Amino acid sequence: RVALPINVNGTFSNLRGRVDTNTFNGTTTIRFRKNGANGNQVVTVGAGVTGSFEDTTNTDYVSRTDQINVMASNSTTGTINYGWASLTFTPLPFPSVSADTEFLTSRHTTVVSY
């Protein structure tokens, strides 16, 4: 399993993918994972079903020290071929900075920009 390190706080949503061929006779579960544990997003693909699938309800918050991956599991026999998988990432905005007006008076020679 390969985990992707995250460098920015934010939220993943809309776990989606396409199944091109599917001979499994049971359900396949595709899950978002964070730091080696199941996340909130999950897509279920029925036995023998193909097409596009998406979780439009659940989201997963990540912080800049987390690692993520996507895992598919099935407990039956057969094969499945995925055309693609993707997620939407929305970074959290940077915190706003307010300046102390006394700091910005002419007594100081240092200028701080954000």
C-alpha positions as CSV (number, residue, x, y, z in Angstrom):
1,R,0.0,0.0,0.0
2,V,1.2,3.4,-0.9
3,A,0.3,6.4,1.2
4,L,0.4,10.0,-0.1
5,P,1.7,12.6,2.3
6,I,-0.4,15.7,2.7
7,N,1.2,19.1,3.1
8,V,-1.8,21.4,3.5
9,N,-4.8,21.3,5.9
10,G,-8.1,20.7,4.0
11,T,-11.0,18.5,3.1
12,F,-11.3,15.6,0.6
13,S,-14.7,15.0,-0.9
14,N,-16.4,13.3,-3.8
15,L,-14.5,10.0,-3.9
16,R,-15.4,8.7,-7.4
17,G,-14.2,6.2,-9.9
18,R,-15.1,4.2,-12.9
19,V,-15.3,0.4,-13.2
20,D,-14.7,-0.8,-16.7
21,T,-15.1,-4.6,-16.2
22,N,-16.3,-6.5,-13.2
23,T,-16.7,-10.3,-12.8
24,F,-16.9,-10.3,-9.0
25,N,-20.0,-12.1,-7.7
26,G,-20.0,-10.0,-4.6
27,T,-19.8,-6.3,-3.5
28,T,-16.6,-4.3,-3.9
29,T,-16.0,-1.5,-1.5
30,I,-13.7,1.4,-2.4
31,R,-12.7,3.5,0.7
32,F,-10.8,6.7,1.4
33,R,-8.1,6.0,4.1
34,K,-6.3,8.4,6.4
35,N,-3.2,7.4,8.4
36,G,-3.9,3.7,7.8
37,A,-7.5,3.8,9.0
38,N,-10.8,3.9,7.1
39,G,-12.1,7.4,6.5
40,N,-15.7,8.5,6.0
41,Q,-15.9,8.3,2.2
42,V,-17.0,5.0,0.7
43,V,-18.2,3.8,-2.7
44,T,-20.0,0.4,-3.1
45,V,-19.9,-1.4,-6.4
46,G,-22.4,-4.3,-6.8
47,A,-21.6,-7.7,-8.2
48,G,-20.9,-7.6,-11.9
49,V,-21.8,-3.8,-12.1
50,T,-19.7,-1.4,-14.2
51,G,-19.9,2.4,-14.7
52,S,-19.1,5.5,-12.7
53,F,-19.6,5.7,-8.9
54,E,-19.3,8.6,-6.4
55,D,-19.8,9.4,-2.7
56,T,-21.5,12.8,-2.7
57,T,-22.3,12.8,1.0
58,N,-19.2,12.2,3.1
59,T,-16.0,14.2,3.5
60,D,-12.6,13.7,5.2
61,Y,-10.6,16.4,6.9
62,V,-6.9,16.1,6.7
63,S,-4.1,18.0,8.3
64,R,-0.6,18.6,6.9
65,T,1.0,15.7,8.7
66,D,-1.5,13.1,7.5
67,Q,-1.1,10.4,4.9
68,I,-3.9,9.2,2.6
69,N,-4.7,6.4,0.2
70,V,-7.7,4.7,-1.5
71,M,-8.3,1.0,-1.0
72,A,-10.6,-1.4,-2.7
73,S,-11.7,-4.7,-1.1
74,N,-13.8,-7.7,-2.0
75,S,-14.2,-11.0,-0.4
76,T,-15.3,-13.0,-3.4
77,T,-13.6,-14.3,-6.5
78,G,-13.4,-12.6,-9.9
79,T,-11.6,-9.6,-11.4
80,I,-12.3,-5.9,-11.6
81,N,-10.7,-3.3,-13.7
82,Y,-10.8,0.4,-12.8
83,G,-10.7,3.1,-15.5
84,W,-9.9,5.9,-13.0
85,A,-10.4,7.1,-9.5
86,S,-10.3,10.7,-8.1
87,L,-11.1,13.0,-5.2
88,T,-11.8,16.6,-4.8
89,F,-9.5,18.5,-2.4
90,T,-10.5,21.8,-0.8
91,P,-7.6,23.5,1.1
92,L,-8.4,25.4,4.2
93,P,-7.8,29.2,3.9
94,F,-4.7,30.6,5.5
95,P,-5.5,32.3,8.8
96,S,-6.0,36.0,8.5
97,V,-3.5,38.3,10.2
98,S,-4.4,41.5,11.9
99,A,-1.8,44.1,12.7
100,D,-1.5,46.0,16.0
101,T,-1.8,49.7,15.1
102,E,0.7,50.7,17.7
103,F,3.3,48.4,16.0
104,L,2.8,50.3,12.7
105,T,3.6,53.7,14.0
106,S,6.7,55.6,12.9
107,R,8.7,54.6,16.0
108,H,9.4,51.2,14.4
109,T,11.7,50.8,11.4
110,T,10.7,47.2,10.6
111,V,7.8,46.6,8.2
112,V,6.0,43.3,8.4
113,S,4.0,42.2,5.4
114,Y,1.6,39.2,5.2
